[in-house]
Amino acid sequence: MASTTSTPLSITSSSTIIDTKAATRQSAATSSQMVALPTLPPLSIQSQSRAAKTTAYCRKIARNVMAMATGEAPAEVVATTELPDIVKTIQESWDKVEDKYAVTSLAVAGGIAVLATSGMISAIDRLPLVPGVLELVGIGYTGWFAYKNLVSKTEREILIQKIKDTYKEIIGTS
C-alpha cells in the first residue's frame, strides 16, 4: 500500500502554500553547491597610469577645441617650452649651415654606409673559418701593440703624449 508521510505546510500572508521541508532541502542543496568566484587582482599601476594619460590627453584636446572655437590661442602655443641645451646647439648649428642639401645628402649617405657595412660584417661573420682567423689576427695585433707601446716607460709616455695631441687636434684646446 502507499505509505503516507506528512510534510508540514505553511501559508504565508500572500496566501501561497509553501512546503517547508522542501524549502529546507532546497536551501541545504544550494548552500552545498555554492561556488565562489576568485576575486580579480587590483588594476596594475601601468593600466591606471595609461588611463590617467588617456584622460589627460582627452582633456587637452577638448581644451584646444574650445580655444579654437572661441578664437583664442591653444595653451601649447601660449606656453613656451624650454628645450634642452643640445637641441638648441643643434638648431643653431643647422641655421649656420649654408648648403643644407649637401649636409642632408652626406647624412643619408653615411646612414646607408653604416647599414651596408653592418650587412657586410654579418655576411663575413657567417663564413665558416673567417671569424676565427680574424679573432687570431686581432689577438696578434693586440700583443704586438702592447709589446711595442706598453713595455717600457718611455714608450708609454710617448703613447700618452700622442693620445693627448690627437685629443687636442680633435677637440681644440682643453
C-alpha atoms as one frame of an Amber mdcrd trajectory, in Angstrom:
protein
   0.000   0.000   0.000   1.067   3.518  -0.334   2.888   4.977   2.566   1.806
   8.339   3.670   4.159  10.865   5.094   3.046  14.176   6.172   5.041  17.275
   5.374   4.364  20.456   7.212   2.858  23.147   5.068   2.678  26.793   5.892
   0.566  29.544   4.498   2.080  32.946   4.035   0.370  36.280   4.050   0.126
  36.314   0.272  -1.943  33.135   0.521   0.671  30.836  -1.070   1.283  27.359
   0.222   4.936  26.591   0.892   6.311  23.153   1.604   8.726  23.903   4.474
  10.500  20.547   4.275  11.182  21.026   0.568  12.364  24.571   1.226  14.922
  23.388   3.801  16.162  20.676   1.431  16.485  23.194  -1.357  18.382  25.690
   0.802  20.706  22.943   2.038  21.362  21.808  -1.522  22.128  25.300  -2.744
  24.437  26.061   0.159  26.498  22.928  -0.500  26.711  23.704  -4.224  27.682
  27.353  -3.848  30.836  28.144  -5.751  32.681  31.355  -5.041  34.476  33.034
  -7.915  38.017  34.166  -7.285  38.453  37.874  -6.792  40.126  39.829  -9.531
  43.531  41.303  -8.823  43.672  45.073  -8.450  44.435  47.115 -11.521  48.116
  47.410 -12.209  49.839  50.752 -11.890  50.626  50.711 -15.604  46.983  50.410
 -16.638  45.999  53.093 -14.114  48.658  55.442 -15.459  47.568  54.650 -19.016
  44.002  55.578 -18.111  45.201  58.786 -16.485  47.280  59.664 -19.550  44.327
  58.982 -21.832  42.071  61.162 -19.702  44.620  63.967 -19.629  45.064  63.737
 -23.403  41.293  63.906 -23.979  41.025  66.940 -21.702  43.878  68.582 -23.605
  42.106  68.003 -26.933  38.837  69.353 -25.548  40.639  72.444 -24.228  42.249
  73.061 -27.616  38.933  72.641 -29.439  37.278  75.113 -27.076  40.147  77.558
 -27.536  39.932  77.300 -31.315  36.150  77.754 -31.208  36.461  80.933 -29.161
  39.326  82.227 -31.292  41.939  82.058 -28.524  45.362  80.516 -28.984  45.740
  76.985 -27.599  47.652  76.597 -24.356  50.580  74.887 -26.129  51.187  77.903
 -28.350  50.959  80.356 -25.460  53.320  78.483 -23.135  56.870  78.324 -24.413
  58.626  75.109 -23.591  62.289  75.146 -22.644  64.373  72.963 -24.956  67.459
  71.118 -23.772  70.813  72.755 -24.499  71.857  70.100 -27.003  68.732  70.717
 -29.089  69.409  74.458 -29.067  73.008  73.833 -30.111  71.907  71.564 -32.968
  69.341  74.135 -34.124  71.920  76.933 -34.056  74.413  74.790 -35.971  71.774
  73.856 -38.534  70.848  77.513 -39.004  74.520  78.364 -39.679  74.799  75.745
 -42.445  74.634  77.315 -45.887  74.293  74.198 -48.063  71.666  72.177 -46.208
  71.076  69.927 -49.210  74.704  68.737 -49.215  74.721  68.140 -45.449  71.484
  66.161 -45.649  72.846  64.133 -48.571  76.023  63.346 -46.620  73.984  62.279
 -43.589  71.830  59.947 -45.694  74.914  58.540 -47.446  76.546  57.985 -44.050
  73.477  56.100 -42.807  73.438  53.922 -45.915  77.180  53.263 -45.492  76.627
  52.152 -41.893  73.847  49.768 -42.973  75.952  48.366 -45.826  78.965  47.878
 -43.575  76.810  46.140 -40.993  75.448  43.783 -43.633  78.923  43.069 -44.965
  80.286  42.309 -41.499  77.385  39.985 -40.702  77.934  38.197 -44.043  81.647
  37.725 -43.271  80.762  36.524 -39.779  78.641  33.724 -41.266  81.555  32.265
 -43.245  82.959  29.146 -41.560  86.655  29.938 -40.891  86.851  33.712 -41.256
  85.648  34.722 -37.741  88.267  32.512 -36.092  91.061  33.813 -38.332  90.016
  37.434 -37.708  89.981  36.762 -33.969  93.538  35.409 -34.144  94.624  38.472
 -36.159  93.081  40.718 -33.503  94.840  38.878 -30.686  98.143  39.065 -32.571
  97.808  42.790 -33.232  96.920  43.445 -29.592 100.033  41.585 -28.474 102.240
  43.473 -30.954 100.759  46.841 -29.882 101.288  46.058 -26.202 104.884  44.914
 -26.842 105.709  47.978 -28.944 103.974  50.695 -26.886 103.440  49.485 -23.328
 106.542  47.536 -22.264 108.943  50.386 -21.476 108.200  53.576 -19.601 109.479
  55.863 -22.384 107.247  54.163 -24.957 104.219  54.544 -22.642 104.948  58.276
 -22.208 105.255  58.725 -25.981 101.925  56.939 -26.490 100.201  59.075 -23.853
 101.582  62.234 -25.496 100.320  61.073 -28.924  96.852  60.481 -27.446  96.824
  63.940 -25.831  97.969  65.606 -29.057  95.283  63.832 -31.073  92.678  64.831
 -28.494  93.745  68.477 -28.743  93.578  68.346 -32.544  90.037  66.995 -32.492
  88.570  68.949 -29.586  90.766  72.002 -29.574  92.457  73.419 -26.509  91.319
  71.739 -23.330
